Amino acid sequence: MSDIALSLLVLGAIAMCVGAWLAWNKGDRKRAGLMLVLAVIMALNVGIWTIPGPSDTTLAEEARN
């Protein structure tokens, strides 16, 4: 189940980057910046859950057990 959530988070981050680019081209700089900030936060969350910690297991693996 967590694999699906992480996949959706990555797809959401990509969609936010595309949306930010489109907003930037329309001249809506504030919305583009906020969308990029959200995309970075989403990517950091994926990294936190997938990068192994000191015990050589990821948080996603720990949650499954």
PDB file of N, H, CA, C and O in Angstrom:
ATOM      1  N   MET A   1       0.820  -1.196   0.000  1.00  0.00           N
ATOM      2  CA  MET A   1       0.000   0.000   0.000  1.00  0.00           C
ATOM      3  C   MET A   1       0.865   1.261   0.000  1.00  0.00           C
ATOM      4  O   MET A   1       0.530   2.251  -0.650  1.00  0.00           O
ATOM      5  N   SER A   2       1.981   1.216   0.736  1.00  0.00           N
ATOM      6  H   SER A   2       2.252   0.412   1.265  1.00  0.00           H
ATOM      7  CA  SER A   2       2.825   2.410   0.783  1.00  0.00           C
ATOM      8  C   SER A   2       3.504   2.656  -0.561  1.00  0.00           C
ATOM      9  O   SER A   2       3.833   3.795  -0.891  1.00  0.00           O
ATOM     10  N   ASP A   3       3.717   1.586  -1.339  1.00  0.00           N
ATOM     11  H   ASP A   3       3.450   0.660  -1.071  1.00  0.00           H
ATOM     12  CA  ASP A   3       4.307   1.765  -2.668  1.00  0.00           C
ATOM     13  C   ASP A   3       3.403   2.610  -3.554  1.00  0.00           C
ATOM     14  O   ASP A   3       3.876   3.459  -4.310  1.00  0.00           O
ATOM     15  N   ILE A   4       2.116   2.374  -3.455  1.00  0.00           N
ATOM     16  H   ILE A   4       1.732   1.684  -2.841  1.00  0.00           H
ATOM     17  CA  ILE A   4       1.153   3.150  -4.248  1.00  0.00           C
ATOM     18  C   ILE A   4       1.172   4.608  -3.812  1.00  0.00           C
ATOM     19  O   ILE A   4       1.160   5.511  -4.648  1.00  0.00           O
ATOM     20  N   ALA A   5       1.203   4.837  -2.507  1.00  0.00           N
ATOM     21  H   ALA A   5       1.212   4.104  -1.827  1.00  0.00           H
ATOM     22  CA  ALA A   5       1.220   6.210  -1.988  1.00  0.00           C
ATOM     23  C   ALA A   5       2.481   6.948  -2.426  1.00  0.00           C
ATOM     24  O   ALA A   5       2.418   8.114  -2.816  1.00  0.00           O
ATOM     25  N   LEU A   6       3.626   6.271  -2.363  1.00  0.00           N
ATOM     26  H   LEU A   6       3.678   5.323  -2.047  1.00  0.00           H
ATOM     27  CA  LEU A   6       4.874   6.905  -2.779  1.00  0.00           C
ATOM     28  C   LEU A   6       4.869   7.196  -4.278  1.00  0.00           C
ATOM     29  O   LEU A   6       5.364   8.236  -4.713  1.00  0.00           O
ATOM     30  N   SER A   7       4.314   6.281  -5.064  1.00  0.00           N
ATOM     31  H   SER A   7       3.912   5.436  -4.711  1.00  0.00           H
ATOM     32  CA  SER A   7       4.218   6.498  -6.504  1.00  0.00           C
ATOM     33  C   SER A   7       3.324   7.694  -6.823  1.00  0.00           C
ATOM     34  O   SER A   7       3.643   8.504  -7.693  1.00  0.00           O
ATOM     35  N   LEU A   8       2.211   7.794  -6.115  1.00  0.00           N
ATOM     36  H   LEU A   8       1.952   7.135  -5.408  1.00  0.00           H
ATOM     37  CA  LEU A   8       1.317   8.935  -6.325  1.00  0.00           C
ATOM     38  C   LEU A   8       1.965  10.241  -5.897  1.00  0.00           C
ATOM     39  O   LEU A   8       1.731  11.282  -6.510  1.00  0.00           O
ATOM     40  N   LEU A   9       2.775  10.192  -4.851  1.00  0.00           N
ATOM     41  H   LEU A   9       2.965   9.346  -4.353  1.00  0.00           H
ATOM     42  CA  LEU A   9       3.493  11.391  -4.420  1.00  0.00           C
ATOM     43  C   LEU A   9       4.475  11.863  -5.479  1.00  0.00           C
ATOM     44  O   LEU A   9       4.590  13.062  -5.732  1.00  0.00           O
ATOM     45  N   VAL A  10       5.186  10.925  -6.100  1.00  0.00           N
ATOM     46  H   VAL A  10       5.093   9.951  -5.895  1.00  0.00           H
ATOM     47  CA  VAL A  10       6.140  11.286  -7.160  1.00  0.00           C
ATOM     48  C   VAL A  10       5.381  11.863  -8.360  1.00  0.00           C
ATOM     49  O   VAL A  10       5.782  12.884  -8.919  1.00  0.00           O
ATOM     50  N   LEU A  11       4.297  11.212  -8.746  1.00  0.00           N
ATOM     51  H   LEU A  11       3.972  10.383  -8.291  1.00  0.00           H
ATOM     52  CA  LEU A  11       3.504  11.729  -9.871  1.00  0.00           C
ATOM     53  C   LEU A  11       2.931  13.109  -9.548  1.00  0.00           C
ATOM     54  O   LEU A  11       2.875  13.979 -10.417  1.00  0.00           O
ATOM     55  N   GLY A  12       2.510  13.305  -8.307  1.00  0.00           N
ATOM     56  H   GLY A  12       2.555  12.598  -7.601  1.00  0.00           H
ATOM     57  CA  GLY A  12       2.000  14.612  -7.891  1.00  0.00           C
ATOM     58  C   GLY A  12       3.070  15.687  -7.938  1.00  0.00           C
ATOM     59  O   GLY A  12       2.804  16.818  -8.344  1.00  0.00           O
ATOM     60  N   ALA A  13       4.284  15.334  -7.523  1.00  0.00           N
ATOM     61  H   ALA A  13       4.500  14.415  -7.193  1.00  0.00           H
ATOM     62  CA  ALA A  13       5.392  16.299  -7.564  1.00  0.00           C
ATOM     63  C   ALA A  13       5.720  16.691  -9.007  1.00  0.00           C
ATOM     64  O   ALA A  13       5.991  17.856  -9.297  1.00  0.00           O
ATOM     65  N   ILE A  14       5.693  15.712  -9.897  1.00  0.00           N
ATOM     66  H   ILE A  14       5.473  14.765  -9.662  1.00  0.00           H
ATOM     67  CA  ILE A  14       5.939  16.010 -11.317  1.00  0.00           C
ATOM     68  C   ILE A  14       4.839  16.903 -11.865  1.00  0.00           C
ATOM     69  O   ILE A  14       5.111  17.855 -12.597  1.00  0.00           O
ATOM     70  N   ALA A  15       3.590  16.595 -11.510  1.00  0.00           N
ATOM     71  H   ALA A  15       3.369  15.822 -10.915  1.00  0.00           H
ATOM     72  CA  ALA A  15       2.464  17.411 -11.965  1.00  0.00           C
ATOM     73  C   ALA A  15       2.571  18.840 -11.424  1.00  0.00           C
ATOM     74  O   ALA A  15       2.242  19.797 -12.125  1.00  0.00           O
ATOM     75  N   MET A  16       3.031  18.982 -10.176  1.00  0.00           N
ATOM     76  H   MET A  16       3.298  18.205  -9.607  1.00  0.00           H
ATOM     77  CA  MET A  16       3.205  20.324  -9.604  1.00  0.00           C
ATOM     78  C   MET A  16       4.287  21.109 -10.348  1.00  0.00           C
ATOM     79  O   MET A  16       4.149  22.316 -10.547  1.00  0.00           O
ATOM     80  N   CYS A  17       5.351  20.436 -10.755  1.00  0.00           N
ATOM     81  H   CYS A  17       5.462  19.455 -10.593  1.00  0.00           H
ATOM     82  CA  CYS A  17       6.407  21.116 -11.517  1.00  0.00           C
ATOM     83  C   CYS A  17       5.886  21.576 -12.872  1.00  0.00           C
ATOM     84  O   CYS A  17       6.184  22.686 -13.313  1.00  0.00           O
ATOM     85  N   VAL A  18       5.114  20.730 -13.527  1.00  0.00           N
ATOM     86  H   VAL A  18       4.872  19.828 -13.169  1.00  0.00           H
ATOM     87  CA  VAL A  18       4.530  21.117 -14.825  1.00  0.00           C
ATOM     88  C   VAL A  18       3.565  22.274 -14.634  1.00  0.00           C
ATOM     89  O   VAL A  18       3.570  23.232 -15.407  1.00  0.00           O
ATOM     90  N   GLY A  19       2.733  22.183 -13.598  1.00  0.00           N
ATOM     91  H   GLY A  19       2.728  21.406 -12.970  1.00  0.00           H
ATOM     92  CA  GLY A  19       1.797  23.269 -13.315  1.00  0.00           C
ATOM     93  C   GLY A  19       2.502  24.573 -12.977  1.00  0.00           C
ATOM     94  O   GLY A  19       2.054  25.651 -13.365  1.00  0.00           O
ATOM     95  N   ALA A  20       3.609  24.467 -12.251  1.00  0.00           N
ATOM     96  H   ALA A  20       3.973  23.591 -11.936  1.00  0.00           H
ATOM     97  CA  ALA A  20       4.379  25.673 -11.917  1.00  0.00           C
ATOM     98  C   ALA A  20       4.962  26.305 -13.167  1.00  0.00           C
ATOM     99  O   ALA A  20       4.982  27.529 -13.301  1.00  0.00           O
ATOM    100  N   TRP A  21       5.435  25.473 -14.077  1.00  0.00           N
ATOM    101  H   TRP A  21       5.419  24.480 -13.967  1.00  0.00           H
ATOM    102  CA  TRP A  21       5.985  26.000 -15.333  1.00  0.00           C
ATOM    103  C   TRP A  21       4.892  26.708 -16.134  1.00  0.00           C
ATOM    104  O   TRP A  21       5.120  27.786 -16.683  1.00  0.00           O
ATOM    105  N   LEU A  22       3.712  26.103 -16.197  1.00  0.00           N
ATOM    106  H   LEU A  22       3.527  25.228 -15.750  1.00  0.00           H
ATOM    107  CA  LEU A  22       2.603  26.731 -16.925  1.00  0.00           C
ATOM    108  C   LEU A  22       2.172  28.035 -16.257  1.00  0.00           C
ATOM    109  O   LEU A  22       1.899  29.022 -16.940  1.00  0.00           O
ATOM    110  N   ALA A  23       2.112  28.042 -14.928  1.00  0.00           N
ATOM    111  H   ALA A  23       2.334  27.240 -14.374  1.00  0.00           H
ATOM    112  CA  ALA A  23       1.745  29.264 -14.214  1.00  0.00           C
ATOM    113  C   ALA A  23       2.792  30.351 -14.423  1.00  0.00           C
ATOM    114  O   ALA A  23       2.450  31.525 -14.564  1.00  0.00           O
ATOM    115  N   TRP A  24       4.066  29.964 -14.444  1.00  0.00           N
ATOM    116  H   TRP A  24       4.343  29.010 -14.329  1.00  0.00           H
ATOM    117  CA  TRP A  24       5.146  30.938 -14.660  1.00  0.00           C
ATOM    118  C   TRP A  24       5.006  31.587 -16.035  1.00  0.00           C
ATOM    119  O   TRP A  24       5.179  32.797 -16.181  1.00  0.00           O
ATOM    120  N   ASN A  25       4.688  30.767 -17.048  1.00  0.00           N
ATOM    121  H   ASN A  25       4.547  29.784 -16.930  1.00  0.00           H
ATOM    122  CA  ASN A  25       4.540  31.296 -18.396  1.00  0.00           C
ATOM    123  C   ASN A  25       3.340  32.227 -18.517  1.00  0.00           C
ATOM    124  O   ASN A  25       3.350  33.137 -19.346  1.00  0.00           O
ATOM    125  N   LYS A  26       2.313  32.017 -17.711  1.00  0.00           N
ATOM    126  H   LYS A  26       2.304  31.278 -17.037  1.00  0.00           H
ATOM    127  CA  LYS A  26       1.148  32.897 -17.722  1.00  0.00           C
ATOM    128  C   LYS A  26       1.385  34.182 -16.941  1.00  0.00           C
ATOM    129  O   LYS A  26       0.589  35.118 -17.014  1.00  0.00           O
ATOM    130  N   GLY A  27       2.486  34.222 -16.190  1.00  0.00           N
ATOM    131  H   GLY A  27       3.133  33.462 -16.131  1.00  0.00           H
ATOM    132  CA  GLY A  27       2.816  35.426 -15.428  1.00  0.00           C
ATOM    133  C   GLY A  27       2.419  35.358 -13.966  1.00  0.00           C
ATOM    134  O   GLY A  27       2.584  36.340 -13.243  1.00  0.00           O
ATOM    135  N   ASP A  28       1.906  34.239 -13.515  1.00  0.00           N
ATOM    136  H   ASP A  28       1.772  33.441 -14.102  1.00  0.00           H
ATOM    137  CA  ASP A  28       1.496  34.075 -12.118  1.00  0.00           C
ATOM    138  C   ASP A  28       2.677  33.546 -11.313  1.00  0.00           C
ATOM    139  O   ASP A  28       2.743  32.356 -11.007  1.00  0.00           O
ATOM    140  N   ARG A  29       3.601  34.428 -10.975  1.00  0.00           N
ATOM    141  H   ARG A  29       3.547  35.395 -11.223  1.00  0.00           H
ATOM    142  CA  ARG A  29       4.858  34.042 -10.344  1.00  0.00           C
ATOM    143  C   ARG A  29       4.660  33.490  -8.926  1.00  0.00           C
ATOM    144  O   ARG A  29       5.335  32.542  -8.525  1.00  0.00           O
ATOM    145  N   LYS A  30       3.730  34.090  -8.172  1.00  0.00           N
ATOM    146  H   LYS A  30       3.182  34.861  -8.498  1.00  0.00           H
ATOM    147  CA  LYS A  30       3.509  33.659  -6.800  1.00  0.00           C
ATOM    148  C   LYS A  30       2.992  32.223  -6.760  1.00  0.00           C
ATOM    149  O   LYS A  30       3.489  31.408  -5.983  1.00  0.00           O
ATOM    150  N   ARG A  31       2.007  31.910  -7.585  1.00  0.00           N
ATOM    151  H   ARG A  31       1.603  32.572  -8.217  1.00  0.00           H
ATOM    152  CA  ARG A  31       1.457  30.554  -7.624  1.00  0.00           C
ATOM    153  C   ARG A  31       2.510  29.563  -8.098  1.00  0.00           C
ATOM    154  O   ARG A  31       2.579  28.448  -7.582  1.00  0.00           O
ATOM    155  N   ALA A  32       3.324  29.943  -9.062  1.00  0.00           N
ATOM    156  H   ALA A  32       3.268  30.848  -9.482  1.00  0.00           H
ATOM    157  CA  ALA A  32       4.379  29.056  -9.561  1.00  0.00           C
ATOM    158  C   ALA A  32       5.382  28.754  -8.456  1.00  0.00           C
ATOM    159  O   ALA A  32       5.807  27.610  -8.296  1.00  0.00           O
ATOM    160  N   GLY A  33       5.753  29.756  -7.708  1.00  0.00           N
ATOM    161  H   GLY A  33       5.407  30.685  -7.838  1.00  0.00           H
ATOM    162  CA  GLY A  33       6.693  29.548  -6.609  1.00  0.00           C
ATOM    163  C   GLY A  33       6.135  28.630  -5.537  1.00  0.00           C
ATOM    164  O   GLY A  33       6.839  27.755  -5.034  1.00  0.00           O
ATOM    165  N   LEU A  34       4.867  28.829  -5.185  1.00  0.00           N
ATOM    166  H   LEU A  34       4.294  29.540  -5.594  1.00  0.00           H
ATOM    167  CA  LEU A  34       4.242  27.972  -4.180  1.00  0.00           C
ATOM    168  C   LEU A  34       4.126  26.537  -4.667  1.00  0.00           C
ATOM    169  O   LEU A  34       4.291  25.601  -3.884  1.00  0.00           O
ATOM    170  N   MET A  35       3.846  26.355  -5.941  1.00  0.00           N
ATOM    171  H   MET A  35       3.712  27.115  -6.577  1.00  0.00           H
ATOM    172  CA  MET A  35       3.754  25.004  -6.495  1.00  0.00           C
ATOM    173  C   MET A  35       5.121  24.322  -6.481  1.00  0.00           C
ATOM    174  O   MET A  35       5.208  23.122  -6.221  1.00  0.00           O
ATOM    175  N   LEU A  36       6.170  25.062  -6.754  1.00  0.00           N
ATOM    176  H   LEU A  36       6.099  26.037  -6.965  1.00  0.00           H
ATOM    177  CA  LEU A  36       7.518  24.488  -6.692  1.00  0.00           C
ATOM    178  C   LEU A  36       7.904  24.129  -5.261  1.00  0.00           C
ATOM    179  O   LEU A  36       8.535  23.098  -5.030  1.00  0.00           O
ATOM    180  N   VAL A  37       7.529  24.968  -4.304  1.00  0.00           N
ATOM    181  H   VAL A  37       7.016  25.805  -4.492  1.00  0.00           H
ATOM    182  CA  VAL A  37       7.804  24.659  -2.903  1.00  0.00           C
ATOM    183  C   VAL A  37       7.088  23.367  -2.506  1.00  0.00           C
ATOM    184  O   VAL A  37       7.676  22.514  -1.840  1.00  0.00           O
ATOM    185  N   LEU A  38       5.835  23.217  -2.908  1.00  0.00           N
ATOM    186  H   LEU A  38       5.357  23.909  -3.449  1.00  0.00           H
ATOM    187  CA  LEU A  38       5.093  22.007  -2.607  1.00  0.00           C
ATOM    188  C   LEU A  38       5.722  20.785  -3.273  1.00  0.00           C
ATOM    189  O   LEU A  38       5.788  19.718  -2.664  1.00  0.00           O
ATOM    190  N   ALA A  39       6.183  20.927  -4.508  1.00  0.00           N
ATOM    191  H   ALA A  39       6.130  21.795  -5.003  1.00  0.00           H
ATOM    192  CA  ALA A  39       6.824  19.812  -5.206  1.00  0.00           C
ATOM    193  C   ALA A  39       8.103  19.380  -4.483  1.00  0.00           C
ATOM    194  O   ALA A  39       8.389  18.187  -4.384  1.00  0.00           O
ATOM    195  N   VAL A  40       8.865  20.345  -3.981  1.00  0.00           N
ATOM    196  H   VAL A  40       8.633  21.314  -4.061  1.00  0.00           H
ATOM    197  CA  VAL A  40      10.092  20.019  -3.237  1.00  0.00           C
ATOM    198  C   VAL A  40       9.744  19.291  -1.946  1.00  0.00           C
ATOM    199  O   VAL A  40      10.414  18.323  -1.587  1.00  0.00           O
ATOM    200  N   ILE A  41       8.713  19.740  -1.245  1.00  0.00           N
ATOM    201  H   ILE A  41       8.169  20.527  -1.536  1.00  0.00           H
ATOM    202  CA  ILE A  41       8.298  19.090  -0.004  1.00  0.00           C
ATOM    203  C   ILE A  41       7.842  17.660  -0.283  1.00  0.00           C
ATOM    204  O   ILE A  41       8.161  16.744   0.475  1.00  0.00           O
ATOM    205  N   MET A  42       7.101  17.471  -1.367  1.00  0.00           N
ATOM    206  H   MET A  42       6.842  18.215  -1.983  1.00  0.00           H
ATOM    207  CA  MET A  42       6.648  16.127  -1.723  1.00  0.00           C
ATOM    208  C   MET A  42       7.842  15.224  -2.044  1.00  0.00           C
ATOM    209  O   MET A  42       7.874  14.065  -1.631  1.00  0.00           O
ATOM    210  N   ALA A  43       8.809  15.751  -2.771  1.00  0.00           N
ATOM    211  H   ALA A  43       8.783  16.692  -3.106  1.00  0.00           H
ATOM    212  CA  ALA A  43       9.991  14.963  -3.114  1.00  0.00           C
ATOM    213  C   ALA A  43      10.812  14.627  -1.862  1.00  0.00           C
ATOM    214  O   ALA A  43      11.341  13.521  -1.748  1.00  0.00           O
ATOM    215  N   LEU A  44      10.915  15.558  -0.944  1.00  0.00           N
ATOM    216  H   LEU A  44      10.485  16.456  -1.038  1.00  0.00           H
ATOM    217  CA  LEU A  44      11.630  15.290   0.306  1.00  0.00           C
ATOM    218  C   LEU A  44      10.933  14.199   1.118  1.00  0.00           C
ATOM    219  O   LEU A  44      11.596  13.358   1.725  1.00  0.00           O
ATOM    220  N   ASN A  45       9.607  14.211   1.132  1.00  0.00           N
ATOM    221  H   ASN A  45       9.069  14.894   0.639  1.00  0.00           H
ATOM    222  CA  ASN A  45       8.872  13.165   1.841  1.00  0.00           C
ATOM    223  C   ASN A  45       9.148  11.795   1.233  1.00  0.00           C
ATOM    224  O   ASN A  45       9.328  10.819   1.960  1.00  0.00           O
ATOM    225  N   VAL A  46       9.182  11.719  -0.088  1.00  0.00           N
ATOM    226  H   VAL A  46       9.036  12.512  -0.678  1.00  0.00           H
ATOM    227  CA  VAL A  46       9.501  10.447  -0.740  1.00  0.00           C
ATOM    228  C   VAL A  46      10.915  10.021  -0.362  1.00  0.00           C
ATOM    229  O   VAL A  46      11.157   8.847  -0.081  1.00  0.00           O
ATOM    230  N   GLY A  47      11.840  10.960  -0.354  1.00  0.00           N
ATOM    231  H   GLY A  47      11.643  11.914  -0.582  1.00  0.00           H
ATOM    232  CA  GLY A  47      13.212  10.645   0.028  1.00  0.00           C
ATOM    233  C   GLY A  47      13.315  10.149   1.454  1.00  0.00           C
ATOM    234  O   GLY A  47      14.047   9.197   1.727  1.00  0.00           O
ATOM    235  N   ILE A  48      12.599  10.776   2.363  1.00  0.00           N
ATOM    236  H   ILE A  48      12.005  11.549   2.141  1.00  0.00           H
ATOM    237  CA  ILE A  48      12.629  10.363   3.763  1.00  0.00           C
ATOM    238  C   ILE A  48      12.138   8.922   3.907  1.00  0.00           C
ATOM    239  O   ILE A  48      12.687   8.146   4.689  1.00  0.00           O
ATOM    240  N   TRP A  49      11.104   8.576   3.147  1.00  0.00           N
ATOM    241  H   TRP A  49      10.659   9.207   2.512  1.00  0.00           H
ATOM    242  CA  TRP A  49      10.533   7.233   3.272  1.00  0.00           C
ATOM    243  C   TRP A  49      11.331   6.167   2.530  1.00  0.00           C
ATOM    244  O   TRP A  49      11.199   4.984   2.842  1.00  0.00           O
ATOM    245  N   THR A  50      12.155   6.552   1.557  1.00  0.00           N
ATOM    246  H   THR A  50      12.262   7.514   1.303  1.00  0.00           H
ATOM    247  CA  THR A  50      12.828   5.534   0.741  1.00  0.00           C
ATOM    248  C   THR A  50      14.336   5.427   0.956  1.00  0.00           C
ATOM    249  O   THR A  50      14.922   4.411   0.582  1.00  0.00           O
ATOM    250  N   ILE A  51      14.978   6.416   1.535  1.00  0.00           N
ATOM    251  H   ILE A  51      14.501   7.242   1.839  1.00  0.00           H
ATOM    252  CA  ILE A  51      16.420   6.356   1.764  1.00  0.00           C
ATOM    253  C   ILE A  51      16.673   5.550   3.038  1.00  0.00           C
ATOM    254  O   ILE A  51      16.082   5.844   4.078  1.00  0.00           O
ATOM    255  N   PRO A  52      17.539   4.544   2.973  1.00  0.00           N
ATOM    256  CA  PRO A  52      17.801   3.721   4.159  1.00  0.00           C
ATOM    257  C   PRO A  52      18.424   4.530   5.295  1.00  0.00           C
ATOM    258  O   PRO A  52      19.227   5.437   5.078  1.00  0.00           O
ATOM    259  N   GLY A  53      18.026   4.171   6.506  1.00  0.00           N
ATOM    260  H   GLY A  53      17.374   3.434   6.683  1.00  0.00           H
ATOM    261  CA  GLY A  53      18.561   4.822   7.694  1.00  0.00           C
ATOM    262  C   GLY A  53      19.724   4.045   8.264  1.00  0.00           C
ATOM    263  O   GLY A  53      20.312   3.207   7.581  1.00  0.00           O
ATOM    264  N   PRO A  54      20.062   4.318   9.519  1.00  0.00           N
ATOM    265  CA  PRO A  54      21.205   3.653  10.152  1.00  0.00           C
ATOM    266  C   PRO A  54      21.042   2.129  10.247  1.00  0.00           C
ATOM    267  O   PRO A  54      22.036   1.404  10.253  1.00  0.00           O
ATOM    268  N   SER A  55      19.818   1.649  10.321  1.00  0.00           N
ATOM    269  H   SER A  55      19.010   2.238  10.316  1.00  0.00           H
ATOM    270  CA  SER A  55      19.600   0.203  10.441  1.00  0.00           C
ATOM    271  C   SER A  55      19.517  -0.477   9.074  1.00  0.00           C
ATOM    272  O   SER A  55      19.113  -1.636   8.986  1.00  0.00           O
ATOM    273  N   ASP A  56      19.889   0.221   8.025  1.00  0.00           N
ATOM    274  H   ASP A  56      20.216   1.163   8.097  1.00  0.00           H
ATOM    275  CA  ASP A  56      19.873  -0.286   6.642  1.00  0.00           C
ATOM    276  C   ASP A  56      18.493  -0.717   6.168  1.00  0.00           C
ATOM    277  O   ASP A  56      18.382  -1.552   5.271  1.00  0.00           O
ATOM    278  N   THR A  57      17.442  -0.159   6.758  1.00  0.00           N
ATOM    279  H   THR A  57      17.532   0.520   7.487  1.00  0.00           H
ATOM    280  CA  THR A  57      16.088  -0.385   6.268  1.00  0.00           C
ATOM    281  C   THR A  57      15.424   0.969   6.075  1.00  0.00           C
ATOM    282  O   THR A  57      15.755   1.938   6.757  1.00  0.00           O
ATOM    283  N   THR A  58      14.496   1.027   5.152  1.00  0.00           N
ATOM    284  H   THR A  58      14.226   0.239   4.597  1.00  0.00           H
ATOM    285  CA  THR A  58      13.774   2.266   4.907  1.00  0.00           C
ATOM    286  C   THR A  58      12.556   2.334   5.812  1.00  0.00           C
ATOM    287  O   THR A  58      12.149   1.323   6.384  1.00  0.00           O
ATOM    288  N   LEU A  59      11.979   3.501   5.946  1.00  0.00           N
ATOM    289  H   LEU A  59      12.309   4.323   5.481  1.00  0.00           H
ATOM    290  CA  LEU A  59      10.763   3.643   6.754  1.00  0.00           C
ATOM    291  C   LEU A  59       9.618   2.850   6.126  1.00  0.00           C
ATOM    292  O   LEU A  59       8.776   2.310   6.843  1.00  0.00           O
ATOM    293  N   ALA A  60       9.580   2.776   4.809  1.00  0.00           N
ATOM    294  H   ALA A  60      10.264   3.215   4.226  1.00  0.00           H
ATOM    295  CA  ALA A  60       8.534   2.002   4.136  1.00  0.00           C
ATOM    296  C   ALA A  60       8.649   0.523   4.487  1.00  0.00           C
ATOM    297  O   ALA A  60       7.637  -0.142   4.707  1.00  0.00           O
ATOM    298  N   GLU A  61       9.880   0.002   4.541  1.00  0.00           N
ATOM    299  H   GLU A  61      10.702   0.543   4.362  1.00  0.00           H
ATOM    300  CA  GLU A  61      10.083  -1.391   4.928  1.00  0.00           C
ATOM    301  C   GLU A  61       9.722  -1.618   6.390  1.00  0.00           C
ATOM    302  O   GLU A  61       9.145  -2.648   6.738  1.00  0.00           O
ATOM    303  N   GLU A  62      10.058  -0.664   7.242  1.00  0.00           N
ATOM    304  H   GLU A  62      10.527   0.173   6.960  1.00  0.00           H
ATOM    305  CA  GLU A  62       9.716  -0.765   8.659  1.00  0.00           C
ATOM    306  C   GLU A  62       8.205  -0.779   8.850  1.00  0.00           C
ATOM    307  O   GLU A  62       7.694  -1.509   9.699  1.00  0.00           O
ATOM    308  N   ALA A  63       7.488   0.021   8.065  1.00  0.00           N
ATOM    309  H   ALA A  63       7.904   0.614   7.375  1.00  0.00           H
ATOM    310  CA  ALA A  63       6.037   0.082   8.195  1.00  0.00           C
ATOM    311  C   ALA A  63       5.375  -1.218   7.760  1.00  0.00           C
ATOM    312  O   ALA A  63       4.323  -1.581   8.288  1.00  0.00           O
ATOM    313  N   ARG A  64       5.970  -1.920   6.813  1.00  0.00           N
ATOM    314  H   ARG A  64       6.825  -1.625   6.385  1.00  0.00           H
ATOM    315  CA  ARG A  64       5.406  -3.192   6.350  1.00  0.00           C
ATOM    316  C   ARG A  64       5.522  -4.278   7.396  1.00  0.00           C
ATOM    317  O   ARG A  64       4.680  -5.174   7.456  1.00  0.00           O
ATOM    318  N   ASN A  65       6.555  -4.212   8.223  1.00  0.00           N
ATOM    319  H   ASN A  65       7.239  -3.484   8.174  1.00  0.00           H
ATOM    320  CA  ASN A  65       6.797  -5.275   9.220  1.00  0.00           C
ATOM    321  C   ASN A  65       6.011  -5.090  10.475  1.00  0.00           C
ATOM    322  O   ASN A  65       6.114  -5.903  11.393  1.00  0.00           O
TER     323      ASN A  65
END
